[in-house]
Amino acid sequence: MITIAELRARNGKMSQKELAMEIGTSQTTVCAWEKDISVISSKHLKKVCLYFRVSADDLLGIESPGKKIS
C-alpha cells in the first residue's frame, strides 16, 4: 500500500495545498484523508490515481489477483 503523503513526497515534496488545487478539493480535505479522519470519495480517488499514475488498488492496499491477503 502506498499513501497519498508518500506520493506527494515522491513528487518533489508536493504540499497538501498543491495537490488539493490539482484535484479540485481543499487542503483540509487532503489532510483529513492522510490522517484517516475522512474517507476519500471515488471521484477524488480517481483524480489522485490519474494525477500520480498509480492504481486504486495501490492506494487501497489491495493485493494483486492470485496473492493471499493476510
Predicted model as a PDB file, atoms N, CA, C, CB and O in Angstrom, pLDDT in the B-factor column:
MODEL        1                                                                  
ATOM      1  N   MET A   1       0.853  -1.187   0.000  1.00 87.00           N  
ATOM      2  CA  MET A   1       0.000   0.000   0.000  1.00 87.00           C  
ATOM      3  C   MET A   1       0.887   1.234   0.000  1.00 87.00           C  
ATOM      4  CB  MET A   1      -0.964   0.007   1.226  1.00 87.00           C  
ATOM      5  O   MET A   1       1.921   1.283   0.666  1.00 87.00           O  
ATOM      6  N   ILE A   2       0.464   2.207  -0.748  1.00 92.00           N  
ATOM      7  CA  ILE A   2       1.161   3.483  -0.793  1.00 92.00           C  
ATOM      8  C   ILE A   2       0.190   4.559  -0.319  1.00 92.00           C  
ATOM      9  CB  ILE A   2       1.702   3.793  -2.234  1.00 92.00           C  
ATOM     10  O   ILE A   2      -1.008   4.487  -0.596  1.00 92.00           O  
ATOM     11  N   THR A   3       0.698   5.536   0.382  1.00 95.00           N  
ATOM     12  CA  THR A   3      -0.173   6.587   0.893  1.00 95.00           C  
ATOM     13  C   THR A   3      -0.091   7.841   0.028  1.00 95.00           C  
ATOM     14  CB  THR A   3       0.193   6.921   2.339  1.00 95.00           C  
ATOM     15  O   THR A   3       0.848   8.026  -0.747  1.00 95.00           O  
ATOM     16  N   ILE A   4      -1.082   8.679   0.180  1.00 96.00           N  
ATOM     17  CA  ILE A   4      -1.081   9.947  -0.548  1.00 96.00           C  
ATOM     18  C   ILE A   4       0.106  10.789  -0.107  1.00 96.00           C  
ATOM     19  CB  ILE A   4      -2.405  10.716  -0.322  1.00 96.00           C  
ATOM     20  O   ILE A   4       0.726  11.462  -0.930  1.00 96.00           O  
ATOM     21  N   ALA A   5       0.426  10.761   1.171  1.00 96.00           N  
ATOM     22  CA  ALA A   5       1.579  11.516   1.674  1.00 96.00           C  
ATOM     23  C   ALA A   5       2.874  11.045   1.001  1.00 96.00           C  
ATOM     24  CB  ALA A   5       1.692  11.368   3.209  1.00 96.00           C  
ATOM     25  O   ALA A   5       3.724  11.863   0.651  1.00 96.00           O  
ATOM     26  N   GLU A   6       3.022   9.732   0.821  1.00 96.00           N  
ATOM     27  CA  GLU A   6       4.210   9.199   0.145  1.00 96.00           C  
ATOM     28  C   GLU A   6       4.257   9.642  -1.311  1.00 96.00           C  
ATOM     29  CB  GLU A   6       4.233   7.667   0.228  1.00 96.00           C  
ATOM     30  O   GLU A   6       5.319   9.986  -1.828  1.00 96.00           O  
ATOM     31  N   LEU A   7       3.110   9.632  -1.965  1.00 96.00           N  
ATOM     32  CA  LEU A   7       3.058  10.078  -3.356  1.00 96.00           C  
ATOM     33  C   LEU A   7       3.424  11.555  -3.466  1.00 96.00           C  
ATOM     34  CB  LEU A   7       1.662   9.834  -3.947  1.00 96.00           C  
ATOM     35  O   LEU A   7       4.141  11.959  -4.382  1.00 96.00           O  
ATOM     36  N   ARG A   8       2.932  12.347  -2.535  1.00 95.00           N  
ATOM     37  CA  ARG A   8       3.282  13.770  -2.551  1.00 95.00           C  
ATOM     38  C   ARG A   8       4.777  13.969  -2.348  1.00 95.00           C  
ATOM     39  CB  ARG A   8       2.503  14.527  -1.470  1.00 95.00           C  
ATOM     40  O   ARG A   8       5.396  14.795  -3.019  1.00 95.00           O  
ATOM     41  N   ALA A   9       5.357  13.210  -1.422  1.00 96.00           N  
ATOM     42  CA  ALA A   9       6.790  13.317  -1.136  1.00 96.00           C  
ATOM     43  C   ALA A   9       7.626  12.928  -2.360  1.00 96.00           C  
ATOM     44  CB  ALA A   9       7.163  12.428   0.066  1.00 96.00           C  
ATOM     45  O   ALA A   9       8.641  13.558  -2.654  1.00 96.00           O  
ATOM     46  N   ARG A  10       7.192  11.897  -3.057  1.00 94.00           N  
ATOM     47  CA  ARG A  10       7.894  11.448  -4.273  1.00 94.00           C  
ATOM     48  C   ARG A  10       7.764  12.443  -5.406  1.00 94.00           C  
ATOM     49  CB  ARG A  10       7.362  10.099  -4.723  1.00 94.00           C  
ATOM     50  O   ARG A  10       8.555  12.422  -6.349  1.00 94.00           O  
ATOM     51  N   ASN A  11       6.777  13.310  -5.321  1.00 93.00           N  
ATOM     52  CA  ASN A  11       6.512  14.285  -6.382  1.00 93.00           C  
ATOM     53  C   ASN A  11       7.102  15.645  -6.003  1.00 93.00           C  
ATOM     54  CB  ASN A  11       4.988  14.409  -6.645  1.00 93.00           C  
ATOM     55  O   ASN A  11       6.413  16.664  -6.046  1.00 93.00           O  
ATOM     56  N   GLY A  12       8.364  15.646  -5.638  1.00 92.00           N  
ATOM     57  CA  GLY A  12       9.054  16.895  -5.326  1.00 92.00           C  
ATOM     58  C   GLY A  12       8.574  17.561  -4.062  1.00 92.00           C  
ATOM     59  O   GLY A  12       8.525  18.788  -3.977  1.00 92.00           O  
ATOM     60  N   LYS A  13       8.218  16.753  -3.071  1.00 91.00           N  
ATOM     61  CA  LYS A  13       7.726  17.273  -1.787  1.00 91.00           C  
ATOM     62  C   LYS A  13       6.524  18.196  -1.976  1.00 91.00           C  
ATOM     63  CB  LYS A  13       8.844  18.023  -1.055  1.00 91.00           C  
ATOM     64  O   LYS A  13       6.440  19.269  -1.378  1.00 91.00           O  
ATOM     65  N   MET A  14       5.612  17.756  -2.811  1.00 95.00           N  
ATOM     66  CA  MET A  14       4.378  18.496  -3.098  1.00 95.00           C  
ATOM     67  C   MET A  14       3.596  18.721  -1.805  1.00 95.00           C  
ATOM     68  CB  MET A  14       3.504  17.733  -4.136  1.00 95.00           C  
ATOM     69  O   MET A  14       3.487  17.817  -0.977  1.00 95.00           O  
ATOM     70  N   SER A  15       3.067  19.896  -1.636  1.00 97.00           N  
ATOM     71  CA  SER A  15       2.277  20.200  -0.440  1.00 97.00           C  
ATOM     72  C   SER A  15       0.847  19.687  -0.590  1.00 97.00           C  
ATOM     73  CB  SER A  15       2.271  21.715  -0.169  1.00 97.00           C  
ATOM     74  O   SER A  15       0.377  19.411  -1.694  1.00 97.00           O  
ATOM     75  N   GLN A  16       0.178  19.569   0.540  1.00 97.00           N  
ATOM     76  CA  GLN A  16      -1.232  19.185   0.519  1.00 97.00           C  
ATOM     77  C   GLN A  16      -2.038  20.201  -0.272  1.00 97.00           C  
ATOM     78  CB  GLN A  16      -1.788  19.057   1.951  1.00 97.00           C  
ATOM     79  O   GLN A  16      -2.949  19.835  -1.015  1.00 97.00           O  
ATOM     80  N   LYS A  17      -1.710  21.456  -0.118  1.00 97.00           N  
ATOM     81  CA  LYS A  17      -2.434  22.523  -0.820  1.00 97.00           C  
ATOM     82  C   LYS A  17      -2.251  22.404  -2.331  1.00 97.00           C  
ATOM     83  CB  LYS A  17      -1.957  23.905  -0.338  1.00 97.00           C  
ATOM     84  O   LYS A  17      -3.203  22.583  -3.090  1.00 97.00           O  
ATOM     85  N   GLU A  18      -1.028  22.103  -2.767  1.00 97.00           N  
ATOM     86  CA  GLU A  18      -0.777  21.948  -4.207  1.00 97.00           C  
ATOM     87  C   GLU A  18      -1.580  20.777  -4.777  1.00 97.00           C  
ATOM     88  CB  GLU A  18       0.731  21.737  -4.473  1.00 97.00           C  
ATOM     89  O   GLU A  18      -2.180  20.888  -5.846  1.00 97.00           O  
ATOM     90  N   LEU A  19      -1.585  19.659  -4.058  1.00 97.00           N  
ATOM     91  CA  LEU A  19      -2.376  18.516  -4.526  1.00 97.00           C  
ATOM     92  C   LEU A  19      -3.858  18.866  -4.560  1.00 97.00           C  
ATOM     93  CB  LEU A  19      -2.141  17.289  -3.625  1.00 97.00           C  
ATOM     94  O   LEU A  19      -4.558  18.553  -5.523  1.00 97.00           O  
ATOM     95  N   ALA A  20      -4.319  19.506  -3.519  1.00 98.00           N  
ATOM     96  CA  ALA A  20      -5.733  19.891  -3.448  1.00 98.00           C  
ATOM     97  C   ALA A  20      -6.124  20.742  -4.658  1.00 98.00           C  
ATOM     98  CB  ALA A  20      -6.018  20.663  -2.140  1.00 98.00           C  
ATOM     99  O   ALA A  20      -7.187  20.538  -5.246  1.00 98.00           O  
ATOM    100  N   MET A  21      -5.280  21.679  -5.022  1.00 97.00           N  
ATOM    101  CA  MET A  21      -5.569  22.538  -6.178  1.00 97.00           C  
ATOM    102  C   MET A  21      -5.606  21.727  -7.470  1.00 97.00           C  
ATOM    103  CB  MET A  21      -4.520  23.658  -6.292  1.00 97.00           C  
ATOM    104  O   MET A  21      -6.431  21.991  -8.345  1.00 97.00           O  
ATOM    105  N   GLU A  22      -4.721  20.748  -7.594  1.00 96.00           N  
ATOM    106  CA  GLU A  22      -4.654  19.923  -8.804  1.00 96.00           C  
ATOM    107  C   GLU A  22      -5.892  19.046  -8.986  1.00 96.00           C  
ATOM    108  CB  GLU A  22      -3.417  19.050  -8.764  1.00 96.00           C  
ATOM    109  O   GLU A  22      -6.320  18.800 -10.114  1.00 96.00           O  
ATOM    110  N   ILE A  23      -6.465  18.577  -7.878  1.00 97.00           N  
ATOM    111  CA  ILE A  23      -7.589  17.638  -7.994  1.00 97.00           C  
ATOM    112  C   ILE A  23      -8.938  18.244  -7.622  1.00 97.00           C  
ATOM    113  CB  ILE A  23      -7.335  16.442  -7.126  1.00 97.00           C  
ATOM    114  O   ILE A  23      -9.954  17.549  -7.621  1.00 97.00           O  
ATOM    115  N   GLY A  24      -8.949  19.528  -7.309  1.00 97.00           N  
ATOM    116  CA  GLY A  24     -10.219  20.211  -7.078  1.00 97.00           C  
ATOM    117  C   GLY A  24     -10.845  19.984  -5.716  1.00 97.00           C  
ATOM    118  O   GLY A  24     -12.050  19.761  -5.606  1.00 97.00           O  
ATOM    119  N   THR A  25     -10.022  20.040  -4.676  1.00 97.00           N  
ATOM    120  CA  THR A  25     -10.539  19.931  -3.318  1.00 97.00           C  
ATOM    121  C   THR A  25      -9.764  20.901  -2.432  1.00 97.00           C  
ATOM    122  CB  THR A  25     -10.427  18.463  -2.783  1.00 97.00           C  
ATOM    123  O   THR A  25      -9.026  21.746  -2.939  1.00 97.00           O  
ATOM    124  N   SER A  26      -9.921  20.791  -1.126  1.00 98.00           N  
ATOM    125  CA  SER A  26      -9.232  21.701  -0.217  1.00 98.00           C  
ATOM    126  C   SER A  26      -8.059  21.013   0.475  1.00 98.00           C  
ATOM    127  CB  SER A  26     -10.207  22.247   0.823  1.00 98.00           C  
ATOM    128  O   SER A  26      -7.997  19.786   0.545  1.00 98.00           O  
ATOM    129  N   GLN A  27      -7.144  21.810   0.978  1.00 98.00           N  
ATOM    130  CA  GLN A  27      -6.005  21.288   1.735  1.00 98.00           C  
ATOM    131  C   GLN A  27      -6.497  20.561   2.979  1.00 98.00           C  
ATOM    132  CB  GLN A  27      -5.034  22.428   2.124  1.00 98.00           C  
ATOM    133  O   GLN A  27      -5.926  19.543   3.372  1.00 98.00           O  
ATOM    134  N   THR A  28      -7.547  21.076   3.598  1.00 98.00           N  
ATOM    135  CA  THR A  28      -8.118  20.450   4.789  1.00 98.00           C  
ATOM    136  C   THR A  28      -8.605  19.041   4.486  1.00 98.00           C  
ATOM    137  CB  THR A  28      -9.268  21.295   5.338  1.00 98.00           C  
ATOM    138  O   THR A  28      -8.432  18.133   5.298  1.00 98.00           O  
ATOM    139  N   THR A  29      -9.208  18.859   3.328  1.00 97.00           N  
ATOM    140  CA  THR A  29      -9.696  17.547   2.921  1.00 97.00           C  
ATOM    141  C   THR A  29      -8.549  16.570   2.703  1.00 97.00           C  
ATOM    142  CB  THR A  29     -10.528  17.665   1.653  1.00 97.00           C  
ATOM    143  O   THR A  29      -8.614  15.426   3.152  1.00 97.00           O  
ATOM    144  N   VAL A  30      -7.496  17.015   2.014  1.00 98.00           N  
ATOM    145  CA  VAL A  30      -6.324  16.154   1.796  1.00 98.00           C  
ATOM    146  C   VAL A  30      -5.713  15.761   3.140  1.00 98.00           C  
ATOM    147  CB  VAL A  30      -5.264  16.875   0.907  1.00 98.00           C  
ATOM    148  O   VAL A  30      -5.342  14.603   3.336  1.00 98.00           O  
ATOM    149  N   CYS A  31      -5.608  16.695   4.047  1.00 98.00           N  
ATOM    150  CA  CYS A  31      -5.089  16.425   5.382  1.00 98.00           C  
ATOM    151  C   CYS A  31      -5.941  15.371   6.096  1.00 98.00           C  
ATOM    152  CB  CYS A  31      -5.041  17.721   6.208  1.00 98.00           C  
ATOM    153  O   CYS A  31      -5.408  14.461   6.730  1.00 98.00           O  
ATOM    154  N   ALA A  32      -7.250  15.498   5.990  1.00 98.00           N  
ATOM    155  CA  ALA A  32      -8.162  14.545   6.637  1.00 98.00           C  
ATOM    156  C   ALA A  32      -7.994  13.144   6.062  1.00 98.00           C  
ATOM    157  CB  ALA A  32      -9.617  15.003   6.478  1.00 98.00           C  
ATOM    158  O   ALA A  32      -8.051  12.165   6.807  1.00 98.00           O  
ATOM    159  N   TRP A  33      -7.788  13.030   4.755  1.00 96.00           N  
ATOM    160  CA  TRP A  33      -7.543  11.717   4.151  1.00 96.00           C  
ATOM    161  C   TRP A  33      -6.267  11.114   4.707  1.00 96.00           C  
ATOM    162  CB  TRP A  33      -7.457  11.826   2.618  1.00 96.00           C  
ATOM    163  O   TRP A  33      -6.229   9.935   5.059  1.00 96.00           O  
ATOM    164  N   GLU A  34      -5.221  11.927   4.784  1.00 96.00           N  
ATOM    165  CA  GLU A  34      -3.920  11.429   5.224  1.00 96.00           C  
ATOM    166  C   GLU A  34      -3.925  11.034   6.700  1.00 96.00           C  
ATOM    167  CB  GLU A  34      -2.852  12.479   4.976  1.00 96.00           C  
ATOM    168  O   GLU A  34      -3.151  10.167   7.104  1.00 96.00           O  
ATOM    169  N   LYS A  35      -4.762  11.640   7.489  1.00 96.00           N  
ATOM    170  CA  LYS A  35      -4.844  11.326   8.917  1.00 96.00           C  
ATOM    171  C   LYS A  35      -5.948  10.309   9.223  1.00 96.00           C  
ATOM    172  CB  LYS A  35      -5.084  12.601   9.716  1.00 96.00           C  
ATOM    173  O   LYS A  35      -6.229  10.029  10.389  1.00 96.00           O  
ATOM    174  N   ASP A  36      -6.569   9.761   8.186  1.00 93.00           N  
ATOM    175  CA  ASP A  36      -7.675   8.807   8.329  1.00 93.00           C  
ATOM    176  C   ASP A  36      -8.840   9.369   9.139  1.00 93.00           C  
ATOM    177  CB  ASP A  36      -7.178   7.536   8.981  1.00 93.00           C  
ATOM    178  O   ASP A  36      -9.511   8.643   9.872  1.00 93.00           O  
ATOM    179  N   ILE A  37      -9.066  10.663   8.995  1.00 96.00           N  
ATOM    180  CA  ILE A  37     -10.209  11.315   9.628  1.00 96.00           C  
ATOM    181  C   ILE A  37     -11.415  11.231   8.696  1.00 96.00           C  
ATOM    182  CB  ILE A  37      -9.883  12.795   9.978  1.00 96.00           C  
ATOM    183  O   ILE A  37     -12.565  11.199   9.134  1.00 96.00           O  
ATOM    184  N   SER A  38     -11.119  11.197   7.407  1.00 95.00           N  
ATOM    185  CA  SER A  38     -12.154  11.178   6.381  1.00 95.00           C  
ATOM    186  C   SER A  38     -11.776  10.149   5.320  1.00 95.00           C  
ATOM    187  CB  SER A  38     -12.342  12.590   5.746  1.00 95.00           C  
ATOM    188  O   SER A  38     -10.598   9.854   5.122  1.00 95.00           O  
ATOM    189  N   VAL A  39     -12.775   9.611   4.649  1.00 94.00           N  
ATOM    190  CA  VAL A  39     -12.552   8.633   3.583  1.00 94.00           C  
ATOM    191  C   VAL A  39     -12.631   9.358   2.241  1.00 94.00           C  
ATOM    192  CB  VAL A  39     -13.598   7.462   3.654  1.00 94.00           C  
ATOM    193  O   VAL A  39     -13.525  10.172   2.009  1.00 94.00           O  
ATOM    194  N   ILE A  40     -11.697   9.053   1.383  1.00 95.00           N  
ATOM    195  CA  ILE A  40     -11.666   9.678   0.066  1.00 95.00           C  
ATOM    196  C   ILE A  40     -12.846   9.189  -0.779  1.00 95.00           C  
ATOM    197  CB  ILE A  40     -10.328   9.376  -0.648  1.00 95.00           C  
ATOM    198  O   ILE A  40     -13.172   8.002  -0.772  1.00 95.00           O  
ATOM    199  N   SER A  41     -13.470  10.098  -1.493  1.00 96.00           N  
ATOM    200  CA  SER A  41     -14.582   9.725  -2.374  1.00 96.00           C  
ATOM    201  C   SER A  41     -14.031   9.042  -3.621  1.00 96.00           C  
ATOM    202  CB  SER A  41     -15.430  10.973  -2.763  1.00 96.00           C  
ATOM    203  O   SER A  41     -12.858   9.196  -3.960  1.00 96.00           O  
ATOM    204  N   SER A  42     -14.879   8.296  -4.288  1.00 96.00           N  
ATOM    205  CA  SER A  42     -14.439   7.616  -5.510  1.00 96.00           C  
ATOM    206  C   SER A  42     -14.013   8.625  -6.573  1.00 96.00           C  
ATOM    207  CB  SER A  42     -15.558   6.714  -6.056  1.00 96.00           C  
ATOM    208  O   SER A  42     -13.076   8.376  -7.331  1.00 96.00           O  
ATOM    209  N   LYS A  43     -14.698   9.752  -6.626  1.00 97.00           N  
ATOM    210  CA  LYS A  43     -14.348  10.803  -7.592  1.00 97.00           C  
ATOM    211  C   LYS A  43     -12.928  11.302  -7.354  1.00 97.00           C  
ATOM    212  CB  LYS A  43     -15.344  11.978  -7.501  1.00 97.00           C  
ATOM    213  O   LYS A  43     -12.148  11.434  -8.298  1.00 97.00           O  
ATOM    214  N   HIS A  44     -12.592  11.578  -6.100  1.00 97.00           N  
ATOM    215  CA  HIS A  44     -11.258  12.087  -5.786  1.00 97.00           C  
ATOM    216  C   HIS A  44     -10.210  10.988  -5.828  1.00 97.00           C  
ATOM    217  CB  HIS A  44     -11.256  12.746  -4.421  1.00 97.00           C  
ATOM    218  O   HIS A  44      -9.055  11.255  -6.162  1.00 97.00           O  
ATOM    219  N   LEU A  45     -10.583   9.766  -5.498  1.00 97.00           N  
ATOM    220  CA  LEU A  45      -9.653   8.642  -5.611  1.00 97.00           C  
ATOM    221  C   LEU A  45      -9.190   8.511  -7.062  1.00 97.00           C  
ATOM    222  CB  LEU A  45     -10.318   7.318  -5.123  1.00 97.00           C  
ATOM    223  O   LEU A  45      -8.002   8.333  -7.334  1.00 97.00           O  
ATOM    224  N   LYS A  46     -10.131   8.601  -7.973  1.00 97.00           N  
ATOM    225  CA  LYS A  46      -9.794   8.518  -9.399  1.00 97.00           C  
ATOM    226  C   LYS A  46      -8.861   9.654  -9.801  1.00 97.00           C  
ATOM    227  CB  LYS A  46     -11.071   8.552 -10.260  1.00 97.00           C  
ATOM    228  O   LYS A  46      -7.889   9.431 -10.523  1.00 97.00           O  
ATOM    229  N   LYS A  47      -9.147  10.862  -9.343  1.00 97.00           N  
ATOM    230  CA  LYS A  47      -8.299  12.012  -9.684  1.00 97.00           C  
ATOM    231  C   LYS A  47      -6.884  11.848  -9.132  1.00 97.00           C  
ATOM    232  CB  LYS A  47      -8.921  13.309  -9.146  1.00 97.00           C  
ATOM    233  O   LYS A  47      -5.910  12.157  -9.818  1.00 97.00           O  
ATOM    234  N   VAL A  48      -6.768  11.364  -7.897  1.00 97.00           N  
ATOM    235  CA  VAL A  48      -5.446  11.136  -7.294  1.00 97.00           C  
ATOM    236  C   VAL A  48      -4.691  10.075  -8.096  1.00 97.00           C  
ATOM    237  CB  VAL A  48      -5.582  10.697  -5.802  1.00 97.00           C  
ATOM    238  O   VAL A  48      -3.509  10.244  -8.396  1.00 97.00           O  
ATOM    239  N   CYS A  49      -5.368   8.994  -8.436  1.00 97.00           N  
ATOM    240  CA  CYS A  49      -4.739   7.918  -9.207  1.00 97.00           C  
ATOM    241  C   CYS A  49      -4.255   8.409 -10.569  1.00 97.00           C  
ATOM    242  CB  CYS A  49      -5.720   6.760  -9.393  1.00 97.00           C  
ATOM    243  O   CYS A  49      -3.135   8.105 -10.981  1.00 97.00           O  
ATOM    244  N   LEU A  50      -5.080   9.152 -11.249  1.00 97.00           N  
ATOM    245  CA  LEU A  50      -4.695   9.678 -12.561  1.00 97.00           C  
ATOM    246  C   LEU A  50      -3.550  10.676 -12.438  1.00 97.00           C  
ATOM    247  CB  LEU A  50      -5.897  10.340 -13.245  1.00 97.00           C  
ATOM    248  O   LEU A  50      -2.627  10.664 -13.253  1.00 97.00           O  
ATOM    249  N   TYR A  51      -3.600  11.523 -11.443  1.00 97.00           N  
ATOM    250  CA  TYR A  51      -2.553  12.534 -11.267  1.00 97.00           C  
ATOM    251  C   TYR A  51      -1.194  11.881 -11.012  1.00 97.00           C  
ATOM    252  CB  TYR A  51      -2.909  13.477 -10.106  1.00 97.00           C  
ATOM    253  O   TYR A  51      -0.198  12.255 -11.631  1.00 97.00           O  
ATOM    254  N   PHE A  52      -1.153  10.904 -10.099  1.00 96.00           N  
ATOM    255  CA  PHE A  52       0.113  10.277  -9.733  1.00 96.00           C  
ATOM    256  C   PHE A  52       0.428   9.025 -10.561  1.00 96.00           C  
ATOM    257  CB  PHE A  52       0.092   9.919  -8.269  1.00 96.00           C  
ATOM    258  O   PHE A  52       1.488   8.421 -10.398  1.00 96.00           O  
ATOM    259  N   ARG A  53      -0.494   8.639 -11.446  1.00 96.00           N  
ATOM    260  CA  ARG A  53      -0.318   7.463 -12.305  1.00 96.00           C  
ATOM    261  C   ARG A  53      -0.081   6.194 -11.482  1.00 96.00           C  
ATOM    262  CB  ARG A  53       0.854   7.684 -13.268  1.00 96.00           C  
ATOM    263  O   ARG A  53       0.871   5.446 -11.706  1.00 96.00           O  
ATOM    264  N   VAL A  54      -0.971   5.985 -10.538  1.00 95.00           N  
ATOM    265  CA  VAL A  54      -0.969   4.766  -9.722  1.00 95.00           C  
ATOM    266  C   VAL A  54      -2.362   4.160  -9.793  1.00 95.00           C  
ATOM    267  CB  VAL A  54      -0.554   5.065  -8.230  1.00 95.00           C  
ATOM    268  O   VAL A  54      -3.318   4.820 -10.200  1.00 95.00           O  
ATOM    269  N   SER A  55      -2.468   2.905  -9.395  1.00 94.00           N  
ATOM    270  CA  SER A  55      -3.779   2.266  -9.411  1.00 94.00           C  
ATOM    271  C   SER A  55      -4.504   2.496  -8.091  1.00 94.00           C  
ATOM    272  CB  SER A  55      -3.643   0.762  -9.686  1.00 94.00           C  
ATOM    273  O   SER A  55      -3.882   2.765  -7.063  1.00 94.00           O  
ATOM    274  N   ALA A  56      -5.813   2.388  -8.137  1.00 94.00           N  
ATOM    275  CA  ALA A  56      -6.614   2.481  -6.917  1.00 94.00           C  
ATOM    276  C   ALA A  56      -6.252   1.333  -5.983  1.00 94.00           C  
ATOM    277  CB  ALA A  56      -8.132   2.462  -7.246  1.00 94.00           C  
ATOM    278  O   ALA A  56      -6.265   1.495  -4.763  1.00 94.00           O  
ATOM    279  N   ASP A  57      -5.930   0.175  -6.551  1.00 92.00           N  
ATOM    280  CA  ASP A  57      -5.510  -0.965  -5.729  1.00 92.00           C  
ATOM    281  C   ASP A  57      -4.283  -0.599  -4.886  1.00 92.00           C  
ATOM    282  CB  ASP A  57      -5.198  -2.193  -6.623  1.00 92.00           C  
ATOM    283  O   ASP A  57      -4.207  -0.949  -3.708  1.00 92.00           O  
ATOM    284  N   ASP A  58      -3.336   0.100  -5.488  1.00 91.00           N  
ATOM    285  CA  ASP A  58      -2.137   0.517  -4.748  1.00 91.00           C  
ATOM    286  C   ASP A  58      -2.502   1.417  -3.569  1.00 91.00           C  
ATOM    287  CB  ASP A  58      -1.156   1.249  -5.682  1.00 91.00           C  
ATOM    288  O   ASP A  58      -1.985   1.242  -2.466  1.00 91.00           O  
ATOM    289  N   LEU A  59      -3.382   2.367  -3.800  1.00 92.00           N  
ATOM    290  CA  LEU A  59      -3.778   3.292  -2.734  1.00 92.00           C  
ATOM    291  C   LEU A  59      -4.638   2.631  -1.665  1.00 92.00           C  
ATOM    292  CB  LEU A  59      -4.524   4.464  -3.322  1.00 92.00           C  
ATOM    293  O   LEU A  59      -4.576   2.997  -0.491  1.00 92.00           O  
ATOM    294  N   LEU A  60      -5.437   1.658  -2.081  1.00 90.00           N  
ATOM    295  CA  LEU A  60      -6.341   0.997  -1.144  1.00 90.00           C  
ATOM    296  C   LEU A  60      -5.710  -0.220  -0.463  1.00 90.00           C  
ATOM    297  CB  LEU A  60      -7.598   0.575  -1.864  1.00 90.00           C  
ATOM    298  O   LEU A  60      -6.306  -0.812   0.436  1.00 90.00           O  
ATOM    299  N   GLY A  61      -4.510  -0.584  -0.894  1.00 89.00           N  
ATOM    300  CA  GLY A  61      -3.826  -1.716  -0.293  1.00 89.00           C  
ATOM    301  C   GLY A  61      -4.382  -3.056  -0.720  1.00 89.00           C  
ATOM    302  O   GLY A  61      -4.331  -4.020   0.044  1.00 89.00           O  
ATOM    303  N   ILE A  62      -4.917  -3.131  -1.940  1.00 88.00           N  
ATOM    304  CA  ILE A  62      -5.485  -4.375  -2.456  1.00 88.00           C  
ATOM    305  C   ILE A  62      -4.387  -5.144  -3.180  1.00 88.00           C  
ATOM    306  CB  ILE A  62      -6.695  -4.096  -3.409  1.00 88.00           C  
ATOM    307  O   ILE A  62      -3.723  -4.617  -4.072  1.00 88.00           O  
ATOM    308  N   GLU A  63      -4.211  -6.391  -2.781  1.00 79.00           N  
ATOM    309  CA  GLU A  63      -3.195  -7.248  -3.371  1.00 79.00           C  
ATOM    310  C   GLU A  63      -3.586  -7.651  -4.801  1.00 79.00           C  
ATOM    311  CB  GLU A  63      -2.983  -8.497  -2.499  1.00 79.00           C  
ATOM    312  O   GLU A  63      -4.764  -7.650  -5.159  1.00 79.00           O  
ATOM    313  N   SER A  64      -2.603  -7.984  -5.585  1.00 70.00           N  
ATOM    314  CA  SER A  64      -2.835  -8.452  -6.946  1.00 70.00           C  
ATOM    315  C   SER A  64      -3.573  -9.785  -6.930  1.00 70.00           C  
ATOM    316  CB  SER A  64      -1.506  -8.584  -7.708  1.00 70.00           C  
ATOM    317  O   SER A  64      -3.440 -10.557  -5.980  1.00 70.00           O  
ATOM    318  N   PRO A  65      -4.347 -10.059  -7.972  1.00 68.00           N  
ATOM    319  CA  PRO A  65      -5.044 -11.351  -8.049  1.00 68.00           C  
ATOM    320  C   PRO A  65      -4.075 -12.506  -7.906  1.00 68.00           C  
ATOM    321  CB  PRO A  65      -5.804 -11.475  -9.368  1.00 68.00           C  
ATOM    322  O   PRO A  65      -2.958 -12.465  -8.420  1.00 68.00           O  
ATOM    323  N   GLY A  66      -4.514 -13.532  -7.204  1.00 64.00           N  
ATOM    324  CA  GLY A  66      -3.673 -14.698  -7.013  1.00 64.00           C  
ATOM    325  C   GLY A  66      -2.845 -14.668  -5.750  1.00 64.00           C  
ATOM    326  O   GLY A  66      -2.310 -15.697  -5.336  1.00 64.00           O  
ATOM    327  N   LYS A  67      -2.728 -13.498  -5.126  1.00 59.00           N  
ATOM    328  CA  LYS A  67      -1.987 -13.390  -3.880  1.00 59.00           C  
ATOM    329  C   LYS A  67      -2.959 -13.498  -2.713  1.00 59.00           C  
ATOM    330  CB  LYS A  67      -1.193 -12.060  -3.818  1.00 59.00           C  
ATOM    331  O   LYS A  67      -4.074 -12.980  -2.766  1.00 59.00           O  
ATOM    332  N   LYS A  68      -2.524 -14.171  -1.672  1.00 61.00           N  
ATOM    333  CA  LYS A  68      -3.342 -14.272  -0.477  1.00 61.00           C  
ATOM    334  C   LYS A  68      -3.246 -12.986   0.323  1.00 61.00           C  
ATOM    335  CB  LYS A  68      -2.915 -15.473   0.376  1.00 61.00           C  
ATOM    336  O   LYS A  68      -2.178 -12.387   0.452  1.00 61.00           O  
ATOM    337  N   ILE A  69      -4.386 -12.579   0.856  1.00 54.00           N  
ATOM    338  CA  ILE A  69      -4.403 -11.425   1.732  1.00 54.00           C  
ATOM    339  C   ILE A  69      -4.300 -11.926   3.161  1.00 54.00           C  
ATOM    340  CB  ILE A  69      -5.685 -10.564   1.521  1.00 54.00           C  
ATOM    341  O   ILE A  69      -5.113 -12.735   3.610  1.00 54.00           O  
ATOM    342  N   SER A  70      -3.300 -11.441   3.865  1.00 55.00           N  
ATOM    343  CA  SER A  70      -3.076 -11.901   5.243  1.00 55.00           C  
ATOM    344  C   SER A  70      -3.997 -11.237   6.221  1.00 55.00           C  
ATOM    345  CB  SER A  70      -1.656 -11.654   5.657  1.00 55.00           C  
ATOM    346  O   SER A  70      -3.933 -11.517   7.418  1.00 55.00           O  
TER     347      SER A  70                                                      
ENDMDL                                                                          
END                                                                             
